[in-house]
C-alpha cells in the first residue's frame, strides 16, 4: 500500500475537528514588556481522539481505607503535515462538545499520521 492510500485509509477514520493554539511572546515597543498571548496556529483540522483506560490501582491510606485510582491515556490522531508543539492547547470538537486539552509530550510521527498524547483540561 502506498503512502497516499495508507493516509487516506487512516483519515477516513477521523471523526472530529480540532483547533491548535500556542502561546506567543510579543514585546511592547513602548515599554519593553514581554506579553504572552494565545495564538491560533491551526483551525478545523480533521482528527480522531482515542481514550484508553489503564489499570486500576488500589491505594491504602493510614486509616485502612481502600481507594481506587484509574489512569487514562488520551491520544489525538492527526495528519503528520502539521507541526504541533508540546505545550500547545488543543480544542477538539466532537459530538456537539468542545473539549480542551494540553499537548503533553513529543508527537509520534508516522508516514500516515501522528499521535499526540493529550492531557484533559476541561469542557470548553
N, C-alpha and C positions, 0 to 999 in steps of 0.2 A: 504494500500500500504506500503510495507516495505521500509526501508531507501535506500537500493540499487536500487529498482525500481524508487523511487522518485528522487534520484540523477541522474539516467540515463535519466529520463524524462526531468529534468532541463538542463542537459548537452547537450541534443540533440538540444537545442535552441542556444547554443554557436556558434557564427559565426565569432569570432575574435581570435587573439592571442595577448599575451602581455608579455613584459619583465618587471621585477621589479628591481629597483636599490635602494640601501640605501647608506647613507653617513657613512663612517667608519673613525675612528681616528686611526692613527698609529704614534708611537713615533720613531723619528730618533735616533738610538742608539748613534751616534757620537755627535750630537748637542743637544739632548734632546728637540727637537722642535716637537710639535704635528702637523702632517699634516692630512688634510682631503682629502679623495679620494672617488670617486663614485665606488661602487662595485655592480656587477650584482648578485642579490640574487636568482632570478628565471628567466628561459628563456622559451619562447614559451608556456605559459600557455593558455589553452583553456578558453575563456571568452565571455561575451556579454556586450555591452555597451548600456545604455539606457539614452535618453535625455527627460527631462520633462520641458516644458516651463511654467513658473509661471505666475502670474498675471502681467498685465501691470500697472505701477504706473505713474500717471501724476504728474509732478513737476512744480511748478510755480516759476519763478525767479523774481527778483526785477523789471525787465523790462517787466513783464507780459507775457513772452514767456512761452509756454507750451511745456515741453519736456517729451518724453516717455522713461521710463526705464523698461526694461524687465529682469526678473530674470529667470535663467535656472538652473536646477538641473541635474547633470550628475552622473550616478551610474554605477559601474562596478560589474558584477556578475561573480563569480569565485568559484572554489571548496573550501570548508571550511578547507581542509587539509593544506593549505598554511598560514603561519603566516606573513601577510603583515602589517607592522607597519605604523602608522600615520607619514606623512612626507616623505614617500617613493616616488620616482619618477617612474611613470608607463608609458611605451611606448606601445600604442595599435596599432596593425596592422589590418587595416580594409579597404577593397576595394582599395587596392594598395596605401594606405596612411599610414603614420606614424604620430600618434597623441601623443603629450606629455602632461601628466597630473601630478598633485601632489595629493597624498592621503591626504585628509583633514578630519580628524576625526577618530573615532573608528569604526571598522567594525561591522556590524550587522551580527552575525554568526547564521546560522540555520543548521539543520541536512543535508539538501540537497545542500546548497550553502552559500556564504557570499556576502553581499552587501557592497560596498565601495563607499563613496561619493568622487567624484573627483573634482578637480579644474583644468580647462583648462589652459595650459601654452602656447603651440604653436603647429604648424605642424612641426614635426621633420624632 
